[in-house]
Amino acid sequence: MSHLQIGQYCEYYTKMQLVLLGFDVYSAEVDDRGIDLVVRKEPGWYWDIQVKSVRNLNYVFMRKAVFRLRPNLVLALNLLRDGEAPDQFLIPASCWLKPDDLFVDRDYTDKASSPEYGLRLTEQRLDRLQPYTFEGSAEKIFSEDPSRV
């Protein structure tokens, strides 16, 4: 599959998993604001979801211009391995408020690249994503009032 096909597959896969949990899920017609899906639990309770996919453990990033840290923003990370369903993680944007060697904050002052938040994925760091597995974190993230998270 091409990079574009993988991205589209992961968006649909994430959407399907959220629907199975009973949420209303809406897709963005155009991804120019860093939001791929909107999840609604009840009137006034919604979350913006940015979906990212990665084939191997490496660096994944979101441009700060569109991934603006706020309580109702979530990264849906899909880790793809050949012949298997994606490993899925739901990561609240608040994880980037205190960057470290996994949750990266890069401003690139005086450089050609745009400022970004990222994930430096390695085998050694993969265990630190366990609190964010889809099954484990979906209930926690979506059970709290998004305006107070």
N, C-alpha and C positions, 0 to 999 in steps of 0.2 A: 504494500500500500504506500501511496505517496504521503508526504508530510501533511498535506491538506486533508486527505482521506482519513488519516489517523486522528487528526484533530476533530473532524466531524464525527467519526465513530465514538470517540471519547465523550463528546458533548451529548450525543444521543444515549450512550450507555449511562452517563451520570444522570441525565434526565429520567431515564427509565427507573433507575434505582430510587430516585427521590419520589417518583410517582408511586412506586411500590410501598413506600413508607406513608402514603396517604396525603402528600402535599400537592397543592396546585403548583404547577411549574410552567413558566412562560419562557419562550426563547426570544432572544433579541434578533430582530430582522437584520441589523447591521452591527458588527462588532467594532465600533469605533470609540467606545467609551470603556472598554475593558470589562464589560458585563456580557456573559454568554447566556446566563439563565437568571430568572427571578423566581424565588421560592416564596410562596405565600402560605401561611398557616391559618390565619384568621384576619379579619379586617384590621388593618394597621400594623400587622406583623409580617414583615417581608425581609428577605435577605437577597443581596446581589451575589451571584456566583461567577467567578472567573474560572474557567476550566482550562487546565494545562495537561499535556500528555508528554511523556518521555519514554523513549524506547529502552534506554540503558541508564544506569546511574551516572548522571552528569549534572550540569548546571541548568536550572530552569529559572527564568526571570519574568517579572512583570514591570512594565514601565510605570514609574511613579506618576506620570502625567495622567494615567487612567486608573491605576490601582492606588487610589487614595485611601489611606487607612481610616477606617470608621467602624463602629460597632456592628453594623449589619453586612459587612463584606467578608466573604469566605472564598478561599482558594480550594477548588476541587482538583486534586492532583491524581492523575492516572498513570501508574507505572506499568508499562507493557513489557511482557516477557513472551518469547515465541511460544505459540501453541496454548497459551493460558488466558483466562479472563484477566483484565487489568486489576492490579492491586489499587484500591482507591483510598484516598485520604481526604478528609475535610479539615482544612486548616484555617482558623480564624485569622483575620488580618492583624489582630492585636499581637500576634506572635512576632511581628516585625518591630514592635515598639521597643524591644530589648534585643537588638541583633547580637548574634554570636557566630560561631563557625558553621552553623547549619542555616540559620535565618540571617541572610545577608542584606545589608543596606549600603548601596553604592551610589555616591553622588557624582563621581567622575568629573570633578571640577577641572576646567581647562582642558577637557578631552572631547573627542568626537562623539562618544557614546552618550546617550541620554541617561539621566538618573534612573535607578531601578532597585527593586527589591528582588531578592533571589533566594533559591534553595541550592546549597552545595551538597548534592546527593552522592554519598559514598557508602560502601558496605559498612564502614565503621560508624556512620551516622544514621544508618537506616533504622536501627532500633529506637532512636529518639523520635521517630515518626509514629511509633505504635500507639501513643495516646490519641492520635488523629485518624486511626483507621475509620473507614466509612461507618461501619456498624457501631463502633464505640462512640464516635463523636457526633453523629447526626442527632441522636436523641438529646445529648447535652446542649449542643449549639442551638437547635431549633426548639428547645423547651424554655429558653430564656427570652424575656422581652428584648427584642433587638435594639431598642433605644437605650437600654441600660446595660448592655453587655460590655 
